[in-house]
Amino acid sequence: MVLEFTGDDGRLEGADEFSRDSFAALRKALEMEPPPTTAPPEERQRFRALLEEMTARRRLCRQLLKNIQTALQCSEVLQAGLANIFQGPMMDALKVAVKAPVRVGLSLFGTAIDIVSSVIQDDPSRVPQLIETNVLPAVMGVLSKETMRSTECLSFVPGILASVALHAVGEDFILGLASKPIQLVIDVLVDPSFVPLLYSQPELAS
């Protein structure tokens, strides 16, 4: 799928392939539990088909976010502004990525974090909106040692904490979180079980 930012408002072309029905189906799949072994064959078959569909949608969602992540490194995109990047399907994609990071994939979760961080760095005044729309609370709510076990999360979580703190409201938000994300990052950096991942990220290990 090819995505392009067009127009003076930085609107994303191509994201409409993600209909709201698609995201509803993916969210439903994430919330489902496998049927018991005593379930009828038809029920087990339906569940397998749903898993296959979820896998396909997850790949599509990941590709969209990866393309956007790449586009955000383009100077033309930054000059156009990112005011509308979180409208419509883009917001749905991010919420899917942070709803159940272990199930959708930690790589996808880390990519979503990097996108949010890039947008905040472009315009720190968007922090209150991202809090009100539950994007930042959702991200911070699922941060744990389990969700930090990927190179993407190790790279991007410290960055988003720093980006959010650029805004006074964001700083108060981070300091008021019961999950203590800053302490979590410190604990991860001194946890021996994270040594292999840290060595893959020299800038963090140093």
N, C-alpha and C positions, 0 to 999 in steps of 0.2 A: 504494500500500500504506500502510495506517495502522498506526503503531506506538505503543504506549502502555506506560508504565512503571506497573506496578500492584503493590500489596502493600507491606509494610514493607521487603522486601528489595530493592526497586528492580528487580525482574525485568522483562525486556523481553517484551512480548506482541507476536506477529506475526513474530518472527525465525525461527520454525520453518519458514516457507516456504522457507528456505534449507536444504535437506536436505544431508546429507553427500555424497550422490550428485551433487548439483548442483555442489558445490565440487570434487569429484573430476573432473568433466567439464571444468570451467573450467581447473583446473590442467593437465589433459592437453592442452587446446587451446593453452595458453600455451607448452607445451614443444614443440609440434609445429613442424616446418619445412614450408614449401610443397613439394608434390611437383614433380619436374622436369617440364619442358615435354614430355618424352617419355613421361610417365606416361599410362596409359589414361584415357579420358574419365571412367570411373566413379570412379577414384581422385581425380581433380581435382574432380569433383562432390561427393564425400564431404567433401573438404577445405573447399570453399566452404560446404557445409551446416554444417560444424563451426564455421566462422568466424561464420556468421550466428547460431548458437546461442551462441557465446562473446560476441558483441556484445550479445545480449539479456540474458545472465546478468550481463555487466558493468554494463549499465544498471540492472538490478535491485539488484545489489550496491551501486552508487553511490547509488541512492535510499535503500536501507537505512541506509547510513552517513550520508548527508545528513540523514535524519530523526532519527537518533540525535544527530548534531551539534547540530541545532536543539533537541532535547529537553534536551540538557545545559545549555542556557542557561536552563532553567526552574527556578525556585527550589524547586518542589515535588519535582522529581526529585532535586535536590541534597540536600534535607532527608531524602528517603527513603533516600539512600545508594546507592552504586554497586558494592556488594560483588559482585554477580553479573553485572555487565555483560559480563565476558569469559568467560562460560560458554557452551559449546555453539556454536551458529551464529555468535555474535558474534565469537568467537576465529577461526573459519574465515574470516569476512568480512575481518577485519583482515589475516590471513596472506595471503589472495589479493591484497589491495590492495598489500602491500609486497613480494610475491614478485618481480614484474616490473613496476615502476612505469611504465616507458616504454610497455609493451604495454597495460597496463590503463588507463593515463591518469594523467598527473601530477596532475590535479585530484582524482581519487579517492585517490591516494597522499597528497596534502596533507590531505585530509579525514580519512583514517585517522590521520595524525600528530596532528591537532588533537584527535581523540577520545582518543587515548592520553594526550596532554598534560593534557586536562581531568580524566581519571580520576586521574592522578598528583597534580595540584593538589588534588583532593578528599581524597586519602589517600596521602601520599608513602611510607607503609610498604608500598605495593604494588610499589614499584620492584624489590625482589629477585625477586618472583614473575614480573614481566614480563621480567626477565632470564633466569630459569630456563626460562620457557616459550618463549623465543627470539623474543619480540615485539620487544623493544628491540634485541637483536643484529641482527635482520633489518632493522629500520629503519635503524640506523646503518651496516649493511653495504652498503646500496644508495645511500647519500648520495654525491652527486658533483655536479660542475657541471652535468652533463646532467640529473640528476633535480631540480636546484634551479631549472630554467628554467620555473617557473610561479609565478603570484602567490600561490597557496595555499602552496606550499613555502617561498617567501621569507618569508611571514608566519608560518608555523607551526613551521619547523625551529628558529629561535632560541628559541621558546617551549618546545619539548619539551626542548631542551638545558638550559634553566634549570630546568624542572620536575624532570628527572631528578636534577640536582645538588642538589635539596632534601634528598635522602637521601645519607648518607655512602657507602653502597654504590654508589649511582648516580654520585656524583662520582668515585669511584675507577674505576668502569666507563668513564666518558667519557674520563678522563685516560689510561686504559690502552689505548684503541682505536688500532690502527695507522692507521686512516683519518683521525684527527685532525679530527673534525667541527667543533670550534671554529675551527681554522685555516681550514677550508673556508669557513665563513661569512664570515670576515674576507676571504679571497681573493675571494669573490663580491662583497662590498660594494665592493671597489676595482677590480673587473674592468669595463672600459669596455663590454663586450658585454652587461652586465646593466643598463646605464643605463636603457633603456626600461622594463624591468620594475620597477626601483627607483622610477622616477618615478610608477608606478602605485600604489606603496606609500609615501606621503609619510613615514610614521612611521619607515620603514627608511632612506629617503634622507637624513633629517635626522640 
